[in-house]
Amino acid sequence: MNRIDELFIKSGGYIEIDKDGNRWTYSQECDPDTFAELIIRECIDISHTNGDNLDYIEKHFWSE
């Protein structure tokens, strides 16, 4: 699971992967404002510790 998925779940979303490997996301309970805030806060934290390294930010969110 990548970091975006983790933040989606933390903001109330749900991700299910069935026995065939199909990925389903459910967002009725996801708060989009919370989801955006979590992503922005994490980007700010990363830039404070690693500078404006966009490659690092990309790897941080999409590495599994």
PyMOL Python script that loads the backbone (N, CA, C, O; Angstrom):
from pymol import cmd

cmd.read_pdbstr("""\
ATOM      1  N   MET A   1       0.857  -1.175   0.000  1.00  0.00           N
ATOM      2  CA  MET A   1       0.000   0.000   0.000  1.00  0.00           C
ATOM      3  C   MET A   1       0.900   1.233   0.000  1.00  0.00           C
ATOM      4  O   MET A   1       1.860   1.306   0.767  1.00  0.00           O
ATOM      5  N   ASN A   2       0.586   2.205  -0.863  1.00  0.00           N
ATOM      6  CA  ASN A   2       1.403   3.419  -0.902  1.00  0.00           C
ATOM      7  C   ASN A   2       0.872   4.460   0.082  1.00  0.00           C
ATOM      8  O   ASN A   2      -0.193   4.286   0.676  1.00  0.00           O
ATOM      9  N   ARG A   3       1.623   5.528   0.241  1.00  0.00           N
ATOM     10  CA  ARG A   3       1.288   6.548   1.251  1.00  0.00           C
ATOM     11  C   ARG A   3      -0.026   7.253   0.925  1.00  0.00           C
ATOM     12  O   ARG A   3      -0.779   7.594   1.837  1.00  0.00           O
ATOM     13  N   ILE A   4      -0.318   7.479  -0.366  1.00  0.00           N
ATOM     14  CA  ILE A   4      -1.595   8.110  -0.741  1.00  0.00           C
ATOM     15  C   ILE A   4      -2.757   7.243  -0.257  1.00  0.00           C
ATOM     16  O   ILE A   4      -3.732   7.761   0.287  1.00  0.00           O
ATOM     17  N   ASP A   5      -2.657   5.918  -0.454  1.00  0.00           N
ATOM     18  CA  ASP A   5      -3.699   5.017   0.030  1.00  0.00           C
ATOM     19  C   ASP A   5      -3.835   5.116   1.547  1.00  0.00           C
ATOM     20  O   ASP A   5      -4.950   5.146   2.068  1.00  0.00           O
ATOM     21  N   GLU A   6      -2.718   5.167   2.252  1.00  0.00           N
ATOM     22  CA  GLU A   6      -2.758   5.264   3.711  1.00  0.00           C
ATOM     23  C   GLU A   6      -3.463   6.547   4.164  1.00  0.00           C
ATOM     24  O   GLU A   6      -4.256   6.522   5.105  1.00  0.00           O
ATOM     25  N   LEU A   7      -3.173   7.658   3.497  1.00  0.00           N
ATOM     26  CA  LEU A   7      -3.810   8.925   3.868  1.00  0.00           C
ATOM     27  C   LEU A   7      -5.293   8.924   3.494  1.00  0.00           C
ATOM     28  O   LEU A   7      -6.113   9.509   4.201  1.00  0.00           O
ATOM     29  N   PHE A   8      -5.636   8.268   2.383  1.00  0.00           N
ATOM     30  CA  PHE A   8      -7.037   8.124   1.984  1.00  0.00           C
ATOM     31  C   PHE A   8      -7.813   7.379   3.074  1.00  0.00           C
ATOM     32  O   PHE A   8      -8.908   7.791   3.460  1.00  0.00           O
ATOM     33  N   ILE A   9      -7.242   6.293   3.560  1.00  0.00           N
ATOM     34  CA  ILE A   9      -7.885   5.517   4.621  1.00  0.00           C
ATOM     35  C   ILE A   9      -7.963   6.331   5.911  1.00  0.00           C
ATOM     36  O   ILE A   9      -8.979   6.307   6.605  1.00  0.00           O
ATOM     37  N   LYS A  10      -6.899   7.042   6.226  1.00  0.00           N
ATOM     38  CA  LYS A  10      -6.869   7.864   7.451  1.00  0.00           C
ATOM     39  C   LYS A  10      -7.952   8.946   7.418  1.00  0.00           C
ATOM     40  O   LYS A  10      -8.441   9.362   8.468  1.00  0.00           O
ATOM     41  N   SER A  11      -8.327   9.402   6.224  1.00  0.00           N
ATOM     42  CA  SER A  11      -9.349  10.442   6.121  1.00  0.00           C
ATOM     43  C   SER A  11     -10.756   9.861   5.960  1.00  0.00           C
ATOM     44  O   SER A  11     -11.709  10.598   5.704  1.00  0.00           O
ATOM     45  N   GLY A  12     -10.882   8.547   6.110  1.00  0.00           N
ATOM     46  CA  GLY A  12     -12.201   7.922   6.133  1.00  0.00           C
ATOM     47  C   GLY A  12     -12.538   7.067   4.924  1.00  0.00           C
ATOM     48  O   GLY A  12     -13.600   6.445   4.898  1.00  0.00           O
ATOM     49  N   GLY A  13     -11.676   7.017   3.933  1.00  0.00           N
ATOM     50  CA  GLY A  13     -11.925   6.192   2.757  1.00  0.00           C
ATOM     51  C   GLY A  13     -11.670   4.722   3.048  1.00  0.00           C
ATOM     52  O   GLY A  13     -11.108   4.368   4.085  1.00  0.00           O
ATOM     53  N   TYR A  14     -12.087   3.880   2.128  1.00  0.00           N
ATOM     54  CA  TYR A  14     -11.927   2.442   2.290  1.00  0.00           C
ATOM     55  C   TYR A  14     -11.407   1.856   0.990  1.00  0.00           C
ATOM     56  O   TYR A  14     -11.899   2.202  -0.085  1.00  0.00           O
ATOM     57  N   ILE A  15     -10.424   0.977   1.072  1.00  0.00           N
ATOM     58  CA  ILE A  15      -9.857   0.307  -0.099  1.00  0.00           C
ATOM     59  C   ILE A  15      -9.985  -1.192   0.111  1.00  0.00           C
ATOM     60  O   ILE A  15      -9.649  -1.725   1.169  1.00  0.00           O
ATOM     61  N   GLU A  16     -10.475  -1.851  -0.917  1.00  0.00           N
ATOM     62  CA  GLU A  16     -10.639  -3.301  -0.865  1.00  0.00           C
ATOM     63  C   GLU A  16      -9.981  -3.912  -2.098  1.00  0.00           C
ATOM     64  O   GLU A  16     -10.120  -3.394  -3.206  1.00  0.00           O
ATOM     65  N   ILE A  17      -9.275  -4.997  -1.900  1.00  0.00           N
ATOM     66  CA  ILE A  17      -8.694  -5.735  -3.019  1.00  0.00           C
ATOM     67  C   ILE A  17      -9.293  -7.134  -2.959  1.00  0.00           C
ATOM     68  O   ILE A  17      -9.121  -7.854  -1.976  1.00  0.00           O
ATOM     69  N   ASP A  18     -10.005  -7.511  -4.031  1.00  0.00           N
ATOM     70  CA  ASP A  18     -10.680  -8.802  -4.017  1.00  0.00           C
ATOM     71  C   ASP A  18      -9.711  -9.941  -4.328  1.00  0.00           C
ATOM     72  O   ASP A  18      -8.529  -9.709  -4.584  1.00  0.00           O
ATOM     73  N   LYS A  19     -10.210 -11.147  -4.304  1.00  0.00           N
ATOM     74  CA  LYS A  19      -9.363 -12.336  -4.486  1.00  0.00           C
ATOM     75  C   LYS A  19      -8.700 -12.386  -5.854  1.00  0.00           C
ATOM     76  O   LYS A  19      -7.704 -13.088  -6.030  1.00  0.00           O
ATOM     77  N   ASP A  20      -9.238 -11.646  -6.833  1.00  0.00           N
ATOM     78  CA  ASP A  20      -8.642 -11.597  -8.170  1.00  0.00           C
ATOM     79  C   ASP A  20      -7.645 -10.449  -8.329  1.00  0.00           C
ATOM     80  O   ASP A  20      -7.083 -10.254  -9.406  1.00  0.00           O
ATOM     81  N   GLY A  21      -7.428  -9.692  -7.255  1.00  0.00           N
ATOM     82  CA  GLY A  21      -6.481  -8.590  -7.296  1.00  0.00           C
ATOM     83  C   GLY A  21      -7.071  -7.264  -7.774  1.00  0.00           C
ATOM     84  O   GLY A  21      -6.343  -6.291  -7.968  1.00  0.00           O
ATOM     85  N   ASN A  22      -8.396  -7.229  -7.963  1.00  0.00           N
ATOM     86  CA  ASN A  22      -9.050  -5.976  -8.363  1.00  0.00           C
ATOM     87  C   ASN A  22      -9.108  -5.029  -7.174  1.00  0.00           C
ATOM     88  O   ASN A  22      -9.422  -5.439  -6.056  1.00  0.00           O
ATOM     89  N   ARG A  23      -8.809  -3.783  -7.419  1.00  0.00           N
ATOM     90  CA  ARG A  23      -8.760  -2.766  -6.360  1.00  0.00           C
ATOM     91  C   ARG A  23     -10.020  -1.913  -6.437  1.00  0.00           C
ATOM     92  O   ARG A  23     -10.350  -1.361  -7.486  1.00  0.00           O
ATOM     93  N   TRP A  24     -10.714  -1.814  -5.313  1.00  0.00           N
ATOM     94  CA  TRP A  24     -11.931  -1.021  -5.243  1.00  0.00           C
ATOM     95  C   TRP A  24     -11.756   0.044  -4.163  1.00  0.00           C
ATOM     96  O   TRP A  24     -11.288  -0.257  -3.065  1.00  0.00           O
ATOM     97  N   THR A  25     -12.126   1.278  -4.466  1.00  0.00           N
ATOM     98  CA  THR A  25     -12.065   2.330  -3.451  1.00  0.00           C
ATOM     99  C   THR A  25     -13.473   2.842  -3.180  1.00  0.00           C
ATOM    100  O   THR A  25     -14.302   2.952  -4.083  1.00  0.00           O
ATOM    101  N   TYR A  26     -13.716   3.148  -1.925  1.00  0.00           N
ATOM    102  CA  TYR A  26     -15.012   3.664  -1.493  1.00  0.00           C
ATOM    103  C   TYR A  26     -14.766   4.975  -0.765  1.00  0.00           C
ATOM    104  O   TYR A  26     -14.015   5.025   0.210  1.00  0.00           O
ATOM    105  N   SER A  27     -15.392   6.019  -1.238  1.00  0.00           N
ATOM    106  CA  SER A  27     -15.068   7.342  -0.698  1.00  0.00           C
ATOM    107  C   SER A  27     -16.247   8.050  -0.042  1.00  0.00           C
ATOM    108  O   SER A  27     -16.131   9.226   0.303  1.00  0.00           O
ATOM    109  N   GLN A  28     -17.385   7.370   0.143  1.00  0.00           N
ATOM    110  CA  GLN A  28     -18.537   8.047   0.743  1.00  0.00           C
ATOM    111  C   GLN A  28     -18.209   8.625   2.115  1.00  0.00           C
ATOM    112  O   GLN A  28     -18.703   9.696   2.467  1.00  0.00           O
ATOM    113  N   GLU A  29     -17.394   7.940   2.882  1.00  0.00           N
ATOM    114  CA  GLU A  29     -17.049   8.393   4.224  1.00  0.00           C
ATOM    115  C   GLU A  29     -15.769   9.221   4.259  1.00  0.00           C
ATOM    116  O   GLU A  29     -15.414   9.764   5.305  1.00  0.00           O
ATOM    117  N   CYS A  30     -15.078   9.324   3.135  1.00  0.00           N
ATOM    118  CA  CYS A  30     -13.818  10.070   3.076  1.00  0.00           C
ATOM    119  C   CYS A  30     -14.104  11.568   3.113  1.00  0.00           C
ATOM    120  O   CYS A  30     -14.932  12.070   2.353  1.00  0.00           O
ATOM    121  N   ASP A  31     -13.420  12.267   3.992  1.00  0.00           N
ATOM    122  CA  ASP A  31     -13.535  13.723   4.058  1.00  0.00           C
ATOM    123  C   ASP A  31     -12.467  14.332   3.155  1.00  0.00           C
ATOM    124  O   ASP A  31     -11.281  14.267   3.481  1.00  0.00           O
ATOM    125  N   PRO A  32     -12.864  14.924   2.021  1.00  0.00           N
ATOM    126  CA  PRO A  32     -11.868  15.444   1.082  1.00  0.00           C
ATOM    127  C   PRO A  32     -10.992  16.545   1.667  1.00  0.00           C
ATOM    128  O   PRO A  32      -9.825  16.669   1.297  1.00  0.00           O
ATOM    129  N   ASP A  33     -11.543  17.342   2.574  1.00  0.00           N
ATOM    130  CA  ASP A  33     -10.739  18.395   3.204  1.00  0.00           C
ATOM    131  C   ASP A  33      -9.644  17.786   4.084  1.00  0.00           C
ATOM    132  O   ASP A  33      -8.504  18.251   4.075  1.00  0.00           O
ATOM    133  N   THR A  34      -9.989  16.758   4.834  1.00  0.00           N
ATOM    134  CA  THR A  34      -8.999  16.078   5.670  1.00  0.00           C
ATOM    135  C   THR A  34      -7.943  15.405   4.804  1.00  0.00           C
ATOM    136  O   THR A  34      -6.754  15.473   5.113  1.00  0.00           O
ATOM    137  N   PHE A  35      -8.365  14.755   3.721  1.00  0.00           N
ATOM    138  CA  PHE A  35      -7.444  14.085   2.808  1.00  0.00           C
ATOM    139  C   PHE A  35      -6.446  15.091   2.240  1.00  0.00           C
ATOM    140  O   PHE A  35      -5.242  14.834   2.239  1.00  0.00           O
ATOM    141  N   ALA A  36      -6.934  16.228   1.759  1.00  0.00           N
ATOM    142  CA  ALA A  36      -6.054  17.263   1.206  1.00  0.00           C
ATOM    143  C   ALA A  36      -5.124  17.816   2.280  1.00  0.00           C
ATOM    144  O   ALA A  36      -3.936  18.019   2.030  1.00  0.00           O
ATOM    145  N   GLU A  37      -5.658  18.059   3.471  1.00  0.00           N
ATOM    146  CA  GLU A  37      -4.832  18.600   4.552  1.00  0.00           C
ATOM    147  C   GLU A  37      -3.706  17.641   4.929  1.00  0.00           C
ATOM    148  O   GLU A  37      -2.576  18.074   5.156  1.00  0.00           O
ATOM    149  N   LEU A  38      -3.998  16.359   4.997  1.00  0.00           N
ATOM    150  CA  LEU A  38      -2.966  15.368   5.337  1.00  0.00           C
ATOM    151  C   LEU A  38      -1.851  15.360   4.293  1.00  0.00           C
ATOM    152  O   LEU A  38      -0.673  15.290   4.641  1.00  0.00           O
ATOM    153  N   ILE A  39      -2.222  15.433   3.020  1.00  0.00           N
ATOM    154  CA  ILE A  39      -1.216  15.454   1.954  1.00  0.00           C
ATOM    155  C   ILE A  39      -0.375  16.718   2.037  1.00  0.00           C
ATOM    156  O   ILE A  39       0.850  16.653   1.943  1.00  0.00           O
ATOM    157  N   ILE A  40      -1.013  17.859   2.211  1.00  0.00           N
ATOM    158  CA  ILE A  40      -0.288  19.135   2.271  1.00  0.00           C
ATOM    159  C   ILE A  40       0.644  19.181   3.474  1.00  0.00           C
ATOM    160  O   ILE A  40       1.795  19.602   3.358  1.00  0.00           O
ATOM    161  N   ARG A  41       0.146  18.749   4.630  1.00  0.00           N
ATOM    162  CA  ARG A  41       0.999  18.747   5.832  1.00  0.00           C
ATOM    163  C   ARG A  41       2.224  17.861   5.640  1.00  0.00           C
ATOM    164  O   ARG A  41       3.329  18.215   6.052  1.00  0.00           O
ATOM    165  N   GLU A  42       2.021  16.710   5.013  1.00  0.00           N
ATOM    166  CA  GLU A  42       3.143  15.804   4.802  1.00  0.00           C
ATOM    167  C   GLU A  42       4.152  16.416   3.821  1.00  0.00           C
ATOM    168  O   GLU A  42       5.360  16.279   4.015  1.00  0.00           O
ATOM    169  N   CYS A  43       3.670  17.085   2.777  1.00  0.00           N
ATOM    170  CA  CYS A  43       4.578  17.756   1.828  1.00  0.00           C
ATOM    171  C   CYS A  43       5.392  18.839   2.533  1.00  0.00           C
ATOM    172  O   CYS A  43       6.588  18.983   2.279  1.00  0.00           O
ATOM    173  N   ILE A  44       4.751  19.593   3.410  1.00  0.00           N
ATOM    174  CA  ILE A  44       5.463  20.634   4.166  1.00  0.00           C
ATOM    175  C   ILE A  44       6.535  19.999   5.054  1.00  0.00           C
ATOM    176  O   ILE A  44       7.668  20.477   5.107  1.00  0.00           O
ATOM    177  N   ASP A  45       6.170  18.922   5.750  1.00  0.00           N
ATOM    178  CA  ASP A  45       7.144  18.238   6.605  1.00  0.00           C
ATOM    179  C   ASP A  45       8.327  17.720   5.793  1.00  0.00           C
ATOM    180  O   ASP A  45       9.476  17.845   6.214  1.00  0.00           O
ATOM    181  N   ILE A  46       8.045  17.142   4.633  1.00  0.00           N
ATOM    182  CA  ILE A  46       9.113  16.618   3.777  1.00  0.00           C
ATOM    183  C   ILE A  46      10.023  17.748   3.314  1.00  0.00           C
ATOM    184  O   ILE A  46      11.246  17.609   3.334  1.00  0.00           O
ATOM    185  N   SER A  47       9.434  18.868   2.897  1.00  0.00           N
ATOM    186  CA  SER A  47      10.264  19.962   2.391  1.00  0.00           C
ATOM    187  C   SER A  47      11.118  20.584   3.491  1.00  0.00           C
ATOM    188  O   SER A  47      12.195  21.111   3.214  1.00  0.00           O
ATOM    189  N   HIS A  48      10.645  20.527   4.740  1.00  0.00           N
ATOM    190  CA  HIS A  48      11.452  21.038   5.853  1.00  0.00           C
ATOM    191  C   HIS A  48      12.660  20.154   6.120  1.00  0.00           C
ATOM    192  O   HIS A  48      13.709  20.648   6.535  1.00  0.00           O
ATOM    193  N   THR A  49      12.528  18.858   5.888  1.00  0.00           N
ATOM    194  CA  THR A  49      13.633  17.949   6.178  1.00  0.00           C
ATOM    195  C   THR A  49      14.481  17.604   4.950  1.00  0.00           C
ATOM    196  O   THR A  49      15.647  17.235   5.093  1.00  0.00           O
ATOM    197  N   ASN A  50      13.908  17.719   3.743  1.00  0.00           N
ATOM    198  CA  ASN A  50      14.626  17.308   2.533  1.00  0.00           C
ATOM    199  C   ASN A  50      14.700  18.402   1.477  1.00  0.00           C
ATOM    200  O   ASN A  50      15.117  18.134   0.350  1.00  0.00           O
ATOM    201  N   GLY A  51      14.313  19.610   1.809  1.00  0.00           N
ATOM    202  CA  GLY A  51      14.305  20.678   0.817  1.00  0.00           C
ATOM    203  C   GLY A  51      13.205  20.457  -0.204  1.00  0.00           C
ATOM    204  O   GLY A  51      12.318  19.628  -0.002  1.00  0.00           O
ATOM    205  N   ASP A  52      13.263  21.185  -1.278  1.00  0.00           N
ATOM    206  CA  ASP A  52      12.230  21.085  -2.305  1.00  0.00           C
ATOM    207  C   ASP A  52      12.592  19.998  -3.310  1.00  0.00           C
ATOM    208  O   ASP A  52      12.628  20.246  -4.515  1.00  0.00           O
ATOM    209  N   ASN A  53      12.854  18.814  -2.820  1.00  0.00           N
ATOM    210  CA  ASN A  53      13.250  17.686  -3.650  1.00  0.00           C
ATOM    211  C   ASN A  53      11.994  16.963  -4.143  1.00  0.00           C
ATOM    212  O   ASN A  53      11.456  16.109  -3.439  1.00  0.00           O
ATOM    213  N   LEU A  54      11.526  17.300  -5.346  1.00  0.00           N
ATOM    214  CA  LEU A  54      10.285  16.741  -5.860  1.00  0.00           C
ATOM    215  C   LEU A  54      10.380  15.239  -6.109  1.00  0.00           C
ATOM    216  O   LEU A  54       9.392  14.521  -5.955  1.00  0.00           O
ATOM    217  N   ASP A  55      11.552  14.765  -6.490  1.00  0.00           N
ATOM    218  CA  ASP A  55      11.719  13.321  -6.676  1.00  0.00           C
ATOM    219  C   ASP A  55      11.495  12.588  -5.351  1.00  0.00           C
ATOM    220  O   ASP A  55      10.856  11.536  -5.322  1.00  0.00           O
ATOM    221  N   TYR A  56      12.013  13.135  -4.277  1.00  0.00           N
ATOM    222  CA  TYR A  56      11.833  12.517  -2.969  1.00  0.00           C
ATOM    223  C   TYR A  56      10.353  12.503  -2.586  1.00  0.00           C
ATOM    224  O   TYR A  56       9.846  11.496  -2.091  1.00  0.00           O
ATOM    225  N   ILE A  57       9.662  13.622  -2.817  1.00  0.00           N
ATOM    226  CA  ILE A  57       8.232  13.706  -2.488  1.00  0.00           C
ATOM    227  C   ILE A  57       7.451  12.669  -3.296  1.00  0.00           C
ATOM    228  O   ILE A  57       6.593  11.976  -2.749  1.00  0.00           O
ATOM    229  N   GLU A  58       7.740  12.560  -4.586  1.00  0.00           N
ATOM    230  CA  GLU A  58       7.041  11.592  -5.423  1.00  0.00           C
ATOM    231  C   GLU A  58       7.263  10.166  -4.914  1.00  0.00           C
ATOM    232  O   GLU A  58       6.308   9.398  -4.794  1.00  0.00           O
ATOM    233  N   LYS A  59       8.492   9.812  -4.618  1.00  0.00           N
ATOM    234  CA  LYS A  59       8.797   8.471  -4.116  1.00  0.00           C
ATOM    235  C   LYS A  59       8.133   8.227  -2.765  1.00  0.00           C
ATOM    236  O   LYS A  59       7.686   7.116  -2.479  1.00  0.00           O
ATOM    237  N   HIS A  60       8.069   9.260  -1.941  1.00  0.00           N
ATOM    238  CA  HIS A  60       7.460   9.138  -0.615  1.00  0.00           C
ATOM    239  C   HIS A  60       5.999   8.716  -0.721  1.00  0.00           C
ATOM    240  O   HIS A  60       5.540   7.866   0.043  1.00  0.00           O
ATOM    241  N   PHE A  61       5.267   9.303  -1.663  1.00  0.00           N
ATOM    242  CA  PHE A  61       3.841   9.035  -1.759  1.00  0.00           C
ATOM    243  C   PHE A  61       3.501   7.794  -2.575  1.00  0.00           C
ATOM    244  O   PHE A  61       2.507   7.130  -2.284  1.00  0.00           O
ATOM    245  N   TRP A  62       4.296   7.465  -3.582  1.00  0.00           N
ATOM    246  CA  TRP A  62       3.898   6.387  -4.483  1.00  0.00           C
ATOM    247  C   TRP A  62       4.733   5.121  -4.374  1.00  0.00           C
ATOM    248  O   TRP A  62       4.500   4.179  -5.132  1.00  0.00           O
ATOM    249  N   SER A  63       5.686   5.061  -3.472  1.00  0.00           N
ATOM    250  CA  SER A  63       6.436   3.816  -3.269  1.00  0.00           C
ATOM    251  C   SER A  63       5.557   2.836  -2.500  1.00  0.00           C
ATOM    252  O   SER A  63       4.816   3.218  -1.594  1.00  0.00           O
ATOM    253  N   GLU A  64       5.655   1.607  -2.869  1.00  0.00           N
ATOM    254  CA  GLU A  64       4.851   0.599  -2.139  1.00  0.00           C
ATOM    255  C   GLU A  64       5.743  -0.288  -1.341  1.00  0.00           C
ATOM    256  O   GLU A  64       5.264  -1.195  -0.660  1.00  0.00           O
TER     257      GLU A  64
END
""", "prot")
cmd.dss("prot")
cmd.show_as("cartoon", "prot")
cmd.util.cbc("prot")
cmd.orient("prot")
